[in-house]
Amino acid sequence: MLSNFNTSLELLETVQQEQLYQKLLHQLKKDFELANVPINIPLDITPEQLKSTIHEKIYYLIAEKFPEYLNLLYVVDISEKEVKKIAPSDVVDISAEVSFLLLKREWQKVWYKAKYSN
């Protein structure tokens, strides 16, 4: 079920409860690949490790490869309005917020596919 989450880990726990975690991993891999942003997400990654991996990659993209970061936001279809709501602070905090937005959007995609594809 789609609902309001406060943290990435809360979201990932729900994904696991809905038994859609593997589908979320595949969706993440697919969209990062489409954006031409290499990321290593093994299929046995824990939610904590996944959160950390996504956060590190977003941080790196913001700091080092901003055009690729913007392309990833476009491919994943993260609302510009949502990104603009993030309070300006240091890059670590911003990348954590963007990671959360990315996970939420990917979860929406997976949830809708699971619910309506049958």
C-alpha positions in Angstrom: 0.0 0.0 0.0 1.2 3.5 -0.8 1.3 5.7 2.3 3.3 8.5 3.7 6.7 7.5 5.0 9.0 9.5 7.2 12.3 7.7 6.4 13.9 5.5 3.8 14.1 2.6 6.2 10.4 2.9 7.0 9.7 2.8 3.3 12.0 -0.2 2.7 10.4 -2.1 5.7 7.0 -1.7 4.0 8.4 -2.9 0.7 9.6 -6.0 2.4 6.3 -6.6 4.1 4.5 -6.3 0.8 7.1 -8.8 -0.6 8.1 -6.5 -3.4 11.7 -5.8 -2.3 13.3 -7.8 -5.2 11.1 -6.0 -7.7 12.2 -2.7 -6.2 15.9 -3.7 -6.6 15.2 -4.6 -10.2 13.5 -1.2 -10.9 16.3 0.7 -9.3 18.9 -1.2 -11.4 16.8 -0.6 -14.5 16.4 3.2 -14.0 20.0 3.7 -13.0 21.1 1.8 -16.1 18.7 3.9 -18.3 20.2 7.1 -16.8 23.7 5.7 -17.6 24.7 5.9 -14.0 26.5 2.7 -12.9 25.5 1.4 -9.4 26.2 -2.0 -7.7 23.1 -3.3 -6.1 23.4 -7.0 -5.4 20.1 -8.9 -5.1 20.9 -9.9 -1.5 21.5 -6.3 -0.3 19.9 -5.4 3.1 17.6 -2.4 3.3 20.2 -0.5 5.4 22.9 -1.2 2.8 20.6 -0.2 0.0 19.7 3.1 1.7 23.5 3.7 2.2 24.4 2.8 -1.4 21.8 5.0 -2.9 22.7 7.9 -0.6 26.4 7.6 -1.4 25.7 7.5 -5.2 23.4 10.5 -5.0 26.0 12.4 -3.0 28.7 11.6 -5.5 26.5 12.6 -8.4 25.6 16.0 -6.9 29.2 16.7 -5.9 31.1 15.3 -9.0 28.7 14.6 -11.9 25.8 17.1 -11.7 24.5 16.5 -15.3 24.3 12.8 -14.6 22.4 13.6 -11.4 19.9 15.7 -13.2 19.5 12.9 -15.8 18.8 10.4 -13.1 16.1 12.6 -11.6 14.6 12.8 -15.0 14.7 9.1 -15.7 13.3 8.2 -12.3 10.7 10.9 -12.7 11.2 12.7 -9.5 9.1 15.9 -9.3 11.1 19.1 -9.6 8.6 20.6 -7.2 9.6 18.0 -4.6 13.3 18.6 -5.1 12.8 22.3 -4.7 11.1 21.8 -1.3 14.4 20.4 0.1 15.8 23.0 2.5 19.2 24.2 1.3 21.9 22.8 3.6 25.0 20.7 3.1 25.3 18.2 0.3 25.1 15.2 2.7 21.6 16.3 3.9 20.4 17.2 0.5 21.6 13.8 -1.0 19.8 12.0 1.9 16.5 13.8 1.0 16.9 13.1 -2.7 17.7 9.5 -2.0 14.4 9.3 0.0 12.5 10.9 -2.9 14.1 8.5 -5.3 13.2 5.5 -3.2 9.6 6.7 -2.8 9.2 7.2 -6.6 10.6 3.8 -7.4 8.3 2.2 -4.8 5.4 3.9 -6.4 6.3 2.4 -9.8 6.8 -1.1 -8.3 3.6 -0.9 -6.3 1.4 0.2 -9.2 2.8 -2.4 -11.5 2.2 -5.1 -8.9 -1.3 -3.9 -8.1 -2.6 -3.2 -11.6 -0.7 -5.6 -13.9 -2.8 -8.6 -13.2 
